[in-house]
Amino acid sequence: MSNEYPFKSLCYVDGQWVHSTSGNSIAVLDPGNRQTIGHVPLLDHEQIVAAVDAAQRAFGPWRKLRLEERATLLRRWGELIIEHQEALARILSQEQGKPLAEARGEIAYAASFIPWFAEEARRLYGQTIPSHIPGADLGTVKEPVGVCALLTPWNFPSAMITRKAAAALAAGCTVVVKPAHETPYSALALAALAEAAGFAPGVFNVVIGEPQMTMETLVRDPRVRSVSFTGSTRVGKLVLQAAAQDVKKVALELGGNAPFIVCADADLDLAVKVAVAAKFQTSGQDCCAANRIMVQRPLYEAFLARFAEAVRALRVGPAMVDGQETPADVGPLMHQGAFDATVARVDDAIAQGARRLVGGETHALGGWFYQPTVLADVTPGMRIYQEENFAPIAGVMPFDTLEQAIEMANDTEYGLAAYICSNRLDVVHPLIRRLDHAMVAVNGVKFTGHPIPFGGMKASGLGREGGSEGFEPFVETKYFCLHHQGQL
């Protein structure tokens, strides 16, 4: 990969690009060809602590800036991200594997959060409270919590940083970002642009270290007052346990097992189009991916035929070959563990009676490429029904009544996203209310964005990101009682 700006291969602490003091580093692989892109330093414990030191020093001056001064810096950061959209997309595609068109979309999505929170911070209002105490004025103000640790995943390595950081920074907090070790370059590129935008040293830091040590160091540091984590439910529980030691604010965006309900009155062509997009974007490696596709029996076989045809037409390949964009729709899986889990889930479903309509095998490209797969007649005992499937495999099953669909859709520990295809409002509205999932999309795949409260119920997380609710992990409500002079 080119060493041209904004590509960086060093960590960013206190306004400096730093090596590991021990000399340790980790190789970053292109999942499309499993070749090494480059190496990034693995910082030592003391260096992670130094990043918190820097953020703590920067917090006082940063919070004291007028909101408009912070907003100006944030907006410039967002502008630089758009100016370098193509370079950032290529960095993202090479280290993450998603098609370049999807990567460009993610960069635009990432940038959108920054001006939103820069402007929305104007509405971090306090309140005047009618007083019940004679001779006193009561009210509240919103205060930034302080240093925030932002722990981000590899499937959306740019957007998950800006969605968290823009809210925290606009509120007056400073941040230490720990990206996934599989995709550090996207985070470091954002740091380079933050530096160019004029952020003071310590306001925005990016650290990479041994994953467990880095997480524990950040989350257990008493000066870190808020932790925002996106990743698996298993790791999210560990983050929550560690954060409980100091009673920190915590926001968790965790796993999903999204139902996709196709009602008998649905537009079949639209349902197929939406299902393909909802399942196979990011190679299925998306917490909002449509894992369990439930089709009312009158449409079941017709849906299967058209869905299988559409999936069969998906083009699989790397994002780039010799630096040139390919026409791929589906990229590779992220690593060997994801590939092995995919093989095991498909084998389990077929052994238990699922019909394989499309795919179901390693792709001819080899490596971590897996064929886009459609399995019919999925049942609750199968792993692809029970587990979050971070892969291009779709399980389809019939249902007879809406009550049955609701029961199946809610039959999961997760509660992040759900999809409905129906043309009847008297069907859609009751489904929206009765699905135990925090976000419901109807007759379309696009539902996320800067103004909406993104997050989950049950094992899918705590708190929300985006929207006005996105500030909540990063602010405290401070109450005051102001007695008039002489009124005791």
N, C-alpha and C positions, 0 to 999 in steps of 0.2 A: 504493500500500500504506500501511496505517496506520502512524503513527510511535509507536504505543503500545508499551509494554514487552511482550515482550522484543525487539521489532524495533529493530535498530540499523543505521545506515548509515555508521559510522566504524570504523576499525580499532582494535584493542585491544592496547596495548603498555604494559607496566609499570604496569598498573592504571589507565591513562588511555585515553580515547576520542580518537583523533587523526586529524587531517586530513593530507593530503599536503603537505609543505613547499613543493612546486613548484606545488600547485594542480591537479595532474593527477587525472583521475577516469575511470571507465569506466561505461557504461550497462549495466544488467542488464535483460534482456528476459524477458517471459513467453512461453515457447515456444508457448503455446496461441493467442495472438493477435499475437505478435511486437511487442507494445507495450512501451514502457519502464516498468519498475516503479520504478526509481530509479537513483541513481548512488552508487558507492562510491569512495573515494579510492584512487589508485595510489601507494603509498608509494615514496619514493626509496631508493636504495641505502643511504644513511646511516641511514635509518629502519629498514630491515631489520636492519642491523647493531646498531642500538639495541635491537631486540627481543631479539637474542642477548645483548647486554650485560645486559639486564634478567633474562633467564632464567638467565644465569650468576651474577648477584648473588643471585638467589632460591634457587639450588640448594643452597647451604650450609645456610641455615635450614630449607628444606623437608625435606632429607634427615635433618636432626637431629630433626625432630618424631617423637614416638613413633608407631608404626604406627597405633595407635588414633586418634590425633589426625588423621592424614591420612585414615584411613578415615571418620571422622565427617564431615569436609568433603566427601569424595567422595559419601558416602551422601546428604548434603543436596543436592548437585548433582543426583544422580539423582532425588531426590524432586521437586525443582523442575521437572525436565524432564517428569515425569509430570503434575504440577500444571498445566503449560502445554502439555500435549500437543496440544490443539486449535489453539492459536495457532501452535505450531511446525509442525504439519502443514499449516496454511494457508500459512505462509511457504514451506515446502518445495514444496508443490504449485504455488504461483504461479511460483517461479523455476525449478523443474525440470520441471513439466508432468505428473507422474504423478497418477493419480486420487487423490482425497482419502482414500479408504479405504486405499489402499496407503501414503499418506504417514503416516496415523495408525499403521499397522503398523510403519513404519520408526522412528517416534519411540519406540514401545514397545520395539522391538528395540534401538535405540540406548541407551535407558536401562538395559536389562538388563545391559549389560556393566559398569556402574559398581559396583553392589553386589557383583557377582561378583568383580571384581578387588580391591575393597576387602577382601573376606573372604579371597580366595585368597592375598593377599600374606602372610597369617599363615603360609603354608606355603612361603615362600621359604627353605627350610632349607639350612644348610650341613651338613657331614659331619665326623665324627670318623674319622680314618684310622688303622688299626693301624700302628704305627710300625715301620719297618725301620732306624731310626737309634737307637742306644743313647742313653737319657737324653733323649729328645725326644718331645713331643706334636705330632701332625700333624692338620691339619683344614682346612676350607674355610668361607668365608662368602660370601654373595651381596651385592654392592655395586651401587648404582645407577650407571649409566654417566655421567650428567651431563645436559647439555642435549640435547634430542631435537628433530629437525625432522620434522614430520608433514605429508606432502604428500598431499592427498586429492582424490577425483574428484567429478564432478558427478552421477553416477547415484544414489549413496547419500550425499548431502552431510551428513547428520547421523550416521548409523551408522558411517561410516568414520572419523569423528573420535573418537567415544567408544570404539570398539573399540581404537584405538591409544592414545588419551590416558589412558583409565582404567588400562590396564596400566602405562604409563610413570609416571603420577603416583603410583599405589599403590606402585610400586617405589621411589619417592623421587626420580625425575627431574623436571625442569621441561621445558616444551614450548613450541615455536613452531609454530603451525599455519598452513599455507598452503593454503587451500581453492581449488577451481577458480574461475576468475573468472566462470564462468557462474552459479555458485550460492554467492555469498558470504554471503547473508543468514542461511542456516541456521547457518553457523559463527559469525557474529557474535551470533546469538541465544543459542547455547550459551555464548559468552563472557559475555554479560550475566547468564546464570544462574550461571555459575561465580563471577562477581563477587558476586552476591547470596548465594551459598553461603558466602562468606567466604574465598575463595582470596586469598592475599597477592599483592601486585603482583609481576609477573614470573613467577609460577608457570605461568600459562596465557595465552599471547599469540596473537593472530590477526592475520596480516599479508596484505595483498593488494598486489601490485605487478605490473609487467610480468612475465609468467610465466617466461620464460627467465632474466631477471636475478634474480628472486626465488629461483628454484630454485638457481641457481649460487651466489648469495650465501650461502644457508643451507648448502648441501651442502659448499661449499669452506671455510667458516669452521672453523678448527681447534678451536674450542671446542665445536662441535656434534659429539657423540660417537656419535650414532646417528641414522640416517635411516630412516623408514618411509614407503614410497611405495605408493599404489594408483593404477593407471592403465594406460596402454597399454604393451605390451612395448617398443615403439620408445623411448618416453621413459624407461622403466625401465632400459634399457641405458645411456642417458646419465647417469641418476642414479648407477648403479653405477660408471661410469667416473669421474665426478666424486668420488664418495665414496672411491674407491681412492687418491686423492692423499694422504689422511690416514689411510688404513686404518681407516675407521669401521665400526661395526656397521651392517648394512643388512638391512632386510626389504622384500621386493618382492612385492606381490600384483598380478599382471599379467593379460594377456588370457586368453581361453579359447575353445575351439571344441568344446563339449560334445557327445559322442555320446549318443543316446537309443535304447537297444536294446530292441525289443519282440520277445520270443521267441514261438514258435508256441504255447506253453502258456499265454500271458498272458491275464488277464481283459481282454477287449477294451474294455469300457466304462471300466474303471479306467485302462487304458493311454491312452485318448483324453483322459480328464479330466486325468491327470497331465501329458500332453504339452502340452495347451493352457496349463496353468498354468506349466509349466517353460519354455515358449517366449515367452509373451506378457506376463508380468508386467513392469512397468516399460517397457512398449512394446517388449520384446525388448532393451532397453538394459541388459543385465546380463551380466557376465562368466561367470556360471553358466548362462546361457540355453541351452536345448537347440537347438543349431544344426543338427545332422545327425541326423535321425530315421531310424533303420534298423529295418525291419520284416521279420521272417522271412516268406518268400514265401507260405505258406499263409494268413496273415492280411493280406497286403499290401493287396489291393483293398478288403477290408472295413474295414480301418483307414482307408484314404484316404477312403472315403465318409463314415464317421462323424466323422473328424477335420475334414474340409472343412465338414461341417454345423455342427460346434461352433464352428469359427473364423468361419464366416459369421454366426453369431449374436452375435459380440462387438460391443459398442457402442463407437464411437469418438467422442471429443469432449474438450473442455477439462475440467479438473478443476472449475472454477467458472465461472459466468456471473453477472455483477453481484453477486459475493460469495456466490452460492448454489451449493451442491454439485450436480453433475450425476451421472447414473447411468453415467458412462463406465467402460468396462473397459480401454480402451487410449487413451493420450494421444498427444501429438505427439512427433515426434523433437526432439532437443535443439537443433539448429541447422541451418543450410543445408548445411554440409559433410556432416553425417550423412544428410540427406535426399538429397543428390546421390549419395552412395555407395550408398544403398539402391536408387535408380532404376537405377544402373549395374549393380549385382549382379543384379537381377531381369532386366534386358534381356539381360545376358550369359547367364544360365541359359536363358532362353527361346530365344535365338538358337542355343544348343547342344542344343536338343531337350527341355528340361524341359516337362512339362505344367502349365499354369496351371489349378488347380482353383478357387481363390478369390483375389480381389484382384488384385494385380499392377499397380496404378495409383495415382496420386495420389488421395487421398480427396476427396469432394465438398466437404468443409470448406475445402479449399485449404491454403495456408500450409505448415507442416511436418507435416501429417497425411498418413499413408500407410495405404492399406488393409491390414488384416491379410491376409497372403498365404500360400497353400499351393502349393508347387511339387512335383510328383511326378517320379519317374524322374531324380533328380539323379545326376550322375556326378562322379568325382574331378577332371575337368578344369575344372569350373565354379567360379567365384569363391565362390559361396555354400557350397561344400564346403571350399574351401581357407582361407577367411578368417573371422575373427571377425565375425559379422553383428550389429551393434548396431542391430537393427531388428525390426519385427513381420513377419518373413518366415521361413517354415519350409520347409526342404528335406527331402523324404522320399525314401527309396531302399530297394529290397529287398535281402535277403541270403538265402542258402540254408543255409549251415552256420555253426555258432558260431565255427569257425576263421576264416571269412570276416568275420564280424561283429567279431571281435577285431582282425583286420588293418585293417579299415576304421576302427574306433574309434581305433586308435593311429596312424593315418595323418595326423598333424598335429604341428606343432611344439609345440602347447600340451598341457597336462596338468593342468587344474584340476578340473573336475567331470565326472561321467558319470552316466547314469541307466540302470537296468535294470528291465524289467517281465517278471516270470516268477514262476510259482508252484512251481517245483522248486528245492529247495535244492542238488541235485547240479548244477544249471545255474548258479545264482546264485553260489555260493562260488568256483568256478573263474574265473568272469568277474571277480569282485571282485579276485582276486589277479592276473589277467593284464592288466587294463586299466591302461595307463600314465597314470592320472589320479589325483590325490591324494585326491579325495573321490568316493565312489560312493553314490548314493541308489537304493534298491530299492523299487519299488511305491509311491512317494510323491515329492512335490516338495519338502517341507520337510526340510531337513537341517542348516541353519546354526543358530547360537545361541551364547550365551556360554560353554558348557562344552566346545565342540568346537574342535579345532585346524584353523582355516581357512587354506588356502594351496594352492599348486600345485607341480607338477613341471615339468621341462623349461623351456620359455619362458614358463611361467605363474608363475614366481616363485621366491623364496627365503624360507625361514622360515615361521612360522605365526602367526596372530592368533587370539585366543580360547583357551579352555582354559588349563591350566597352562603350555603351551608359549608362550602369548602374552607371557609375561614375558621370554623369551629375548633379543629385540632390545634390551632396556632394562637388563639386569643383566650384571655380570661375576662370574665365580667367582674369588675370591681365596684362594689357598692360603697357609697359614702353617706354619712349623716352629719350635716353641717349645722351645728347649733348657733343660733344668733347670739351675738355678744350680750352677755348679761342674762341669758336664758339658760339656767342650769336645772 
